[in-house]
Amino acid sequence: MQVFLGMILGAVLLVAGVYISDSQSTSTVANGENAATNRTLVNWDVVSADWHVVKTRAHEDWIRLSSR
């Protein structure tokens, strides 16, 4: 039980640290001419969109596998 709690706490601390670091620094990619199309994954709207794609693909695969 302590191992799982440690893993969850570690993941939360990692995301919080990345978010804090990200919010205090500016991205060189976000300032360029192609800022809207070529953004790194540390932009939280890009992470949200990528997470939505992962969830949608997993849901579609689950439906496909469970229908057999």
VMD Tcl script that draws the C-alpha trace (Angstrom):
set ca {
  {0.00 0.00 0.00}
  {2.85 2.36 0.80}
  {4.41 1.71 -2.62}
  {1.24 2.75 -4.45}
  {0.85 5.82 -2.26}
  {4.48 6.73 -2.99}
  {3.96 6.33 -6.74}
  {0.83 8.49 -6.68}
  {2.55 11.13 -4.56}
  {5.57 11.08 -6.88}
  {3.38 11.55 -9.96}
  {1.54 14.46 -8.33}
  {4.80 16.11 -7.30}
  {6.23 15.64 -10.80}
  {3.22 17.25 -12.49}
  {3.15 20.07 -9.93}
  {6.86 20.72 -10.41}
  {6.56 20.79 -14.19}
  {3.55 23.10 -13.98}
  {5.32 25.51 -11.62}
  {8.48 25.48 -13.72}
  {6.44 25.94 -16.88}
  {4.42 28.83 -15.54}
  {7.52 30.74 -14.47}
  {9.41 30.52 -17.74}
  {8.56 31.57 -21.26}
  {8.88 29.24 -24.19}
  {11.09 30.15 -27.14}
  {8.71 28.19 -29.36}
  {5.69 30.27 -28.31}
  {7.36 33.48 -29.48}
  {8.15 32.41 -33.04}
  {6.35 32.77 -36.32}
  {4.91 29.23 -36.17}
  {3.92 29.38 -32.52}
  {0.39 28.11 -33.11}
  {1.44 24.98 -35.02}
  {4.81 23.94 -33.57}
  {4.39 23.96 -29.81}
  {6.14 21.67 -27.39}
  {4.27 19.30 -25.09}
  {4.84 21.48 -22.02}
  {1.98 23.73 -23.14}
  {-0.98 22.55 -21.11}
  {-3.56 22.98 -23.88}
  {-1.45 20.69 -26.09}
  {-1.23 18.14 -23.28}
  {-5.00 18.32 -22.83}
  {-5.62 17.76 -26.53}
  {-3.15 14.85 -26.64}
  {-4.73 13.29 -23.54}
  {-8.15 13.57 -25.18}
  {-6.81 11.73 -28.25}
  {-5.37 8.96 -26.04}
  {-8.66 8.56 -24.15}
  {-10.69 8.50 -27.37}
  {-8.41 5.91 -28.99}
  {-8.46 3.71 -25.88}
  {-12.26 3.92 -25.72}
  {-12.62 3.02 -29.40}
  {-10.20 0.09 -29.01}
  {-12.09 -1.12 -25.94}
  {-15.37 -1.06 -27.85}
  {-13.77 -2.91 -30.76}
  {-12.25 -5.58 -28.49}
  {-15.33 -6.05 -26.33}
  {-17.63 -6.47 -29.34}
  {-15.87 -9.69 -30.40}
}
mol new
graphics top color blue
foreach p $ca { graphics top sphere $p radius 0.5 }
foreach p [lrange $ca 0 end-1] q [lrange $ca 1 end] { graphics top cylinder $p $q radius 0.2 }
display resetview
